[in-house]
Amino acid sequence: MARLQLEVQNFQAQLQTRTPVTKHLSLVASVPKWAGNDKAITLHEYFETIESTGKIANWTQDMVRIATFKLTDVATAFYSGTLELHDQKITWAAFKTAFQNRFRDMRTDKYHFAQLHMARQKKDESPQ
């Protein structure tokens, strides 16, 4: 009996010295909403924001839920219509891949090259 009491005391001491792992859900407000249209930030920036904030806030298992919470407009419609994204066991990598495949830039390199060559400096714009 004394040995069990000693083990319980040891466990209690370990619990007191151990820092608790908490999720900081207040940082969800720092993740912007994402609509999936031309006016929104890029998908890469959206995922990067979620991942970097997730590291700080300890969202290892919740990044998919937080990402879906911040979707609007076209992105919400895509999420709602893609049943495999609603699976409880979907990984962050699979979620990202599905969105990257759907919202990839459809314009060719030729288009971007032409845009670069047609760029003009505006009146109040610096050369940079």
NORPE-V923662 format. One record per pair of residues at least 6 apart in sequence whose ideal C-beta (glycine too) atoms are under 8 Angstrom apart, sorted by sequence separation. I is the first residue (numbers start at 0). J is the second residue. D is the distance in Angstrom with one decimal. If there is no record, write none. Layout:
i->{I;I}
j->{J;J}
d->{D;D}
//
This chain:
i->{33;39;52;53;78;83;120;33;35;58;53;70;31;33;49;53;84;67;33;50;53;49;84;31;83;49;81;31;49;67;30;29;30;46;49;81;45;77;30;29;45;74;77;77;26;63;63;63;66;74;26;62;26;63;23;24;62;23;22;23;22;30;35;21;22;30;33;34;36;20;32;33;34;35;36;27;31;32;33;34;35;22;30;32;34;35;34;27;33;27;35;46;46;42;42;42;35}
j->{39;45;58;59;84;89;126;40;42;65;61;78;40;42;58;62;94;78;45;62;65;62;97;45;97;65;97;48;66;84;48;48;49;66;69;101;66;98;52;52;69;98;101;102;52;89;90;91;94;102;55;91;56;94;55;56;94;56;56;57;57;65;70;57;58;66;69;70;72;57;69;70;71;72;73;65;69;70;71;72;73;61;69;71;73;74;74;68;74;69;77;95;98;98;99;102;102}
d->{5.4;7.6;7.4;7.1;5.6;7.1;6.5;6.8;7.8;6.2;7.6;5.6;6.2;7.4;7.9;5.0;6.4;5.8;4.5;7.0;7.5;5.6;5.9;7.0;7.4;6.3;6.4;6.7;5.5;7.7;5.6;7.5;5.7;7.6;8.0;8.0;7.8;7.6;6.0;5.7;8.0;7.6;5.5;7.7;5.2;6.0;7.9;5.8;6.7;7.5;6.7;5.0;4.4;4.9;7.2;7.2;7.9;3.9;6.2;6.8;5.1;6.4;7.5;6.8;6.3;8.0;6.0;7.8;6.3;6.2;5.1;5.9;4.7;6.3;5.7;5.8;7.0;7.4;6.9;4.0;4.0;6.8;5.3;5.0;6.2;3.4;5.8;7.2;5.5;7.8;6.6;5.8;7.8;6.1;6.5;5.1;5.6}
//
